[in-house]
Amino acid sequence: IYPDRQHFAMRYGTPQDWLTTTSNIVWTQGEYDPWRGGGVVTGFDSSSSLHVLTIPKGAHHLDLFFSHENDTQEVIDVRKFEMQ
């Protein structure tokens, strides 16, 4: 079995397509997220409402967990950005 490397682009479009068809999306991933390589990892123009954020020393969906006293400033900042 071989992966279909065009499936995602054919089904959902490319990041360039998203610039004209979507808005207000924030993709986040932790630096240590095992799924990071399969996600959106490139940034968009700063005037776009599409954002890609990486949490240093973060794991998979760390930003979606409840707040904790040991949260790093980076994850706190990402959560604040997501709520804007």
QUIGI-V586040 format. One record per pair of residues at least 12 apart in sequence whose C-alpha atoms are under 10 Angstrom apart, sorted by the first residue. I is the first residue (numbers start at 1). J is the second residue. If there is no record, write none. Layout:
I&J ; I&J
//
This chain:
15&40 ; 15&42 ; 15&43 ; 15&44 ; 15&50 ; 16&44 ; 18&50 ; 19&44 ; 19&45 ; 19&48 ; 19&49 ; 19&50 ; 20&48 ; 22&48 ; 22&49 ; 22&50 ; 23&48 ; 23&49 ; 23&50 ; 23&51 ; 24&48 ; 24&49 ; 24&50 ; 24&51 ; 24&82 ; 24&84 ; 25&48 ; 25&49 ; 25&50 ; 25&51 ; 25&52 ; 25&82 ; 26&40 ; 26&49 ; 26&50 ; 26&51 ; 26&52 ; 26&53 ; 26&78 ; 26&81 ; 26&82 ; 27&39 ; 27&40 ; 27&41 ; 27&42 ; 27&43 ; 27&50 ; 27&51 ; 27&52 ; 27&53 ; 27&54 ; 27&82 ; 28&40 ; 28&41 ; 28&51 ; 28&52 ; 28&53 ; 28&54 ; 28&55 ; 28&60 ; 28&61 ; 28&62 ; 28&63 ; 28&64 ; 28&78 ; 28&79 ; 28&82 ; 29&41 ; 29&52 ; 29&53 ; 29&54 ; 29&55 ; 29&56 ; 29&58 ; 29&59 ; 29&60 ; 29&61 ; 29&62 ; 29&63 ; 30&53 ; 30&54 ; 30&55 ; 30&56 ; 30&57 ; 30&58 ; 30&59 ; 30&60 ; 30&61 ; 30&62 ; 30&63 ; 30&75 ; 31&53 ; 31&54 ; 31&55 ; 31&56 ; 31&57 ; 31&58 ; 31&59 ; 31&60 ; 32&54 ; 32&55 ; 32&56 ; 32&57 ; 32&58 ; 32&59 ; 32&60 ; 33&54 ; 33&55 ; 33&57 ; 33&58 ; 33&59 ; 33&60 ; 33&61 ; 33&62 ; 34&59 ; 34&60 ; 35&59 ; 35&60 ; 36&54 ; 36&59 ; 36&60 ; 39&52 ; 40&52 ; 40&53 ; 41&53 ; 41&54 ; 51&81 ; 51&82 ; 53&78 ; 53&81 ; 53&82 ; 54&74 ; 54&75 ; 54&78 ; 55&72 ; 55&73 ; 55&74 ; 55&75 ; 55&76 ; 55&77 ; 55&78 ; 56&72 ; 56&73 ; 56&74 ; 56&75 ; 57&72 ; 57&74 ; 57&75 ; 58&71 ; 58&72 ; 58&74 ; 58&75 ; 62&75 ; 62&78 ; 62&79 ; 63&75 ; 63&76 ; 63&77 ; 63&78 ; 63&79 ; 63&80 ; 63&82 ; 64&79 ; 65&79 ; 67&79
//
